[in-house]
Amino acid sequence: MSTAAQIKANQENSKRSTGPTSQLGSERSSRNAVRHGLTGQTVVLTPEETESYAEHVREYMARYEPSDHYQRQLVQDLADSDWGIHQIFLLQSATISYMQTLSRRLAEADAEAAPAIEASDARAVRKLATLNSYENRKRRASKMLREQIDEIMLQEAAPKPKETKPEPEIGFVYPEAVKPTQPKPQDTDLNALLDRLDAGVTPEEEAEIYKKLDTML
């Protein structure tokens, strides 16, 4: 519980604190609530985090291989959401470590210092609860994005229907082996000679025909 002196000091401080007066100060103050980047659309990075974040996004792009702008945006959102979950985990770990330190200090503190430590511990507890809420929100967003990306990838991987070719026109086609062949000129002459023999010829003509047959056979 705050002492009367602490309450009076806080009241005096609040009178003197009127907030930022310059435009730059006002803009900076307006960003204080989202300085960790856990609730906004913009990822807030420190200079030390820039390269790690870039590599993090490259890994996601290589994993999902988006084929157009819409898919790239989904993968980018997923990478940012998972990055936020990791950042929340770091803040949660730091807060828990801070609370453990406060507990040790409280155990060793005297009656005068104990209220301030208890107040700090209460703020840390509220901060941890807020971080847990952020984490649940980020995990739900990541789950929805993964389902959306997986559905798109599944649709693209599905086999496409084959094109149907028109049926050939109905008609009889001779197989290659049984196609009728045109008679050769030599066959035609042979038949003509045989027909002359059947019709009857003189002995001289018969002898001449047989000579021709001998040369043809």
C-alpha positions in Angstrom: 0.0 0.0 0.0 1.3 3.5 -0.9 2.2 5.8 1.9 0.8 9.3 2.2 4.1 10.8 1.2 4.2 8.7 -2.0 0.6 9.6 -2.9 1.4 13.3 -2.5 4.6 13.0 -4.6 2.7 11.3 -7.4 0.1 14.0 -7.4 2.7 16.7 -7.7 4.5 14.9 -10.5 1.2 14.4 -12.4 0.6 18.2 -12.3 4.0 18.9 -13.8 3.8 16.2 -16.5 1.7 17.5 -19.5 3.0 15.1 -22.1 5.0 15.8 -25.2 4.5 19.2 -26.7 6.5 19.0 -29.9 5.2 17.1 -33.0 8.1 14.7 -32.9 7.5 14.0 -29.2 3.8 13.4 -29.9 4.5 10.9 -32.7 7.0 9.1 -30.6 4.5 9.0 -27.7 1.7 7.6 -29.9 4.0 4.6 -30.8 4.8 3.7 -27.2 1.9 1.3 -26.9 3.1 -0.8 -29.9 6.8 -0.3 -29.5 7.3 -4.1 -29.3 5.5 -4.6 -32.6 3.3 -7.4 -31.2 -0.1 -6.0 -32.0 0.5 -3.9 -35.2 0.9 -4.8 -38.8 4.4 -3.5 -39.0 7.3 -5.6 -37.7 9.5 -3.5 -35.4 13.2 -4.6 -35.6 16.3 -3.5 -33.8 19.5 -3.2 -36.0 20.7 -6.4 -34.4 17.6 -8.3 -35.6 17.5 -7.1 -39.2 19.7 -9.9 -40.6 18.1 -12.6 -38.5 14.6 -11.5 -39.7 15.7 -11.4 -43.3 17.0 -14.9 -43.1 13.8 -16.0 -41.3 11.7 -14.7 -44.2 14.0 -16.3 -46.8 13.5 -19.7 -45.2 9.7 -19.3 -45.4 9.8 -18.3 -49.0 12.1 -21.2 -49.9 9.8 -23.6 -47.9 6.5 -22.6 -49.6 7.8 -21.3 -53.0 4.9 -18.9 -53.6 4.0 -18.5 -57.3 2.3 -15.1 -57.3 2.0 -11.9 -55.4 -1.0 -13.1 -53.4 0.8 -16.2 -52.2 3.9 -14.3 -51.4 1.9 -12.0 -49.2 0.4 -14.9 -47.3 3.8 -16.4 -46.7 5.1 -13.0 -45.6 2.2 -12.7 -43.1 2.9 -16.2 -41.8 6.6 -15.4 -41.4 5.8 -12.2 -39.5 3.3 -13.9 -37.3 5.7 -16.7 -36.3 8.5 -14.1 -35.8 6.1 -12.3 -33.4 5.5 -15.5 -31.5 9.3 -15.9 -31.1 9.6 -12.3 -29.8 6.8 -12.9 -27.4 8.6 -15.9 -26.0 11.7 -13.9 -25.4 9.7 -11.2 -23.6 7.9 -13.9 -21.5 11.2 -15.4 -20.5 12.7 -12.0 -19.6 9.5 -11.1 -17.6 9.6 -14.4 -15.7 13.2 -14.0 -14.9 12.5 -10.4 -13.6 9.7 -11.7 -11.4 12.0 -14.3 -9.9 14.5 -11.5 -9.1 11.7 -9.5 -7.5 10.7 -12.4 -5.4 14.2 -12.8 -4.1 14.5 -9.1 -3.4 11.1 -9.1 -1.6 12.2 -11.9 0.6 15.2 -9.9 1.7 13.6 -6.4 1.8 12.6 -4.5 4.9 9.1 -3.1 5.5 9.9 0.2 3.8 11.1 -1.3 0.5 8.6 -4.1 0.3 5.7 -2.0 -1.1 7.7 -0.8 -4.1 8.9 -4.3 -4.9 5.3 -5.6 -4.6 4.1 -3.0 -7.0 6.8 -3.9 -9.5 5.9 -7.5 -9.2 2.2 -6.7 -9.8 3.1 -4.8 -13.0 5.2 -7.8 -14.2 2.3 -10.1 -13.6 0.0 -7.9 -15.7 2.7 -7.7 -18.4 3.0 -11.5 -18.5 -0.8 -11.9 -18.8 -0.8 -9.4 -21.7 2.0 -11.3 -23.4 0.1 -14.6 -23.0 -2.9 -13.0 -24.7 -0.7 -11.7 -27.6 0.8 -15.2 -28.0 -2.6 -16.9 -28.2 -3.7 -14.3 -30.8 -0.5 -14.8 -32.9 -0.8 -18.6 -32.8 -4.4 -18.4 -34.0 -3.3 -16.1 -36.9 -0.5 -18.5 -37.8 -2.8 -21.5 -37.8 -5.2 -19.8 -40.1 -2.5 -18.7 -42.5 -0.9 -22.1 -42.6 -4.3 -23.7 -43.4 -4.9 -21.2 -46.2 -1.4 -21.7 -47.7 -1.7 -25.5 -47.5 -5.1 -25.4 -49.2 -3.6 -23.4 -52.1 -0.6 -25.7 -52.4 -3.0 -28.7 -52.4 -5.1 -27.3 -55.2 -2.0 -26.5 -57.3 -0.6 -30.1 -56.8 -3.9 -31.8 -57.8 -3.8 -33.5 -61.2 -5.5 -31.6 -63.9 -8.2 -33.3 -66.1 -6.9 -34.8 -69.3 -8.0 -33.3 -72.6 -10.4 -35.6 -74.5 -9.7 -36.2 -78.1 -12.5 -36.3 -80.7 -13.6 -39.8 -81.8 -12.5 -40.8 -85.3 -15.1 -40.9 -88.0 -16.8 -44.3 -88.5 -15.6 -46.1 -91.6 -13.9 -49.2 -92.8 -10.1 -49.1 -93.1 -8.2 -52.1 -94.6 -5.6 -53.4 -92.2 -2.1 -53.0 -93.7 -1.7 -56.8 -94.1 -4.9 -57.4 -96.0 -5.1 -54.3 -98.3 -5.7 -55.5 -101.9 -2.8 -55.0 -104.1 -2.9 -53.8 -107.7 -1.8 -56.5 -110.2 1.6 -56.0 -111.7 1.8 -55.6 -115.4 3.7 -58.9 -115.7 0.8 -60.8 -113.9 -1.6 -59.2 -116.4 0.4 -60.4 -119.4 0.6 -63.9 -118.0 -3.1 -64.2 -117.5 -3.6 -62.9 -121.0 -1.4 -65.7 -122.4 -3.2 -68.3 -120.4 -6.5 -67.0 -121.6 -5.3 -67.4 -125.3 -4.2 -71.0 -124.6 -7.7 -71.7 -123.2 -9.4 -70.1 -126.2 -7.5 -72.3 -128.6 -4.6 -71.4 -130.8 -2.7 -72.9 -133.7 0.4 -75.1 -133.0 2.7 -72.3 -134.0 1.0 -69.8 -131.7 0.9 -72.4 -128.9 4.7 -72.9 -129.2 5.2 -69.1 -129.2 3.1 -68.7 -126.1 5.0 -71.4 -124.2 8.3 -69.7 -125.0 7.0 -66.5 -123.5 5.7 -68.4 -120.5 9.1 -69.9 -120.0 10.7 -66.4 -119.9 8.1 -65.1 -117.5 8.0 -67.9 -114.9 
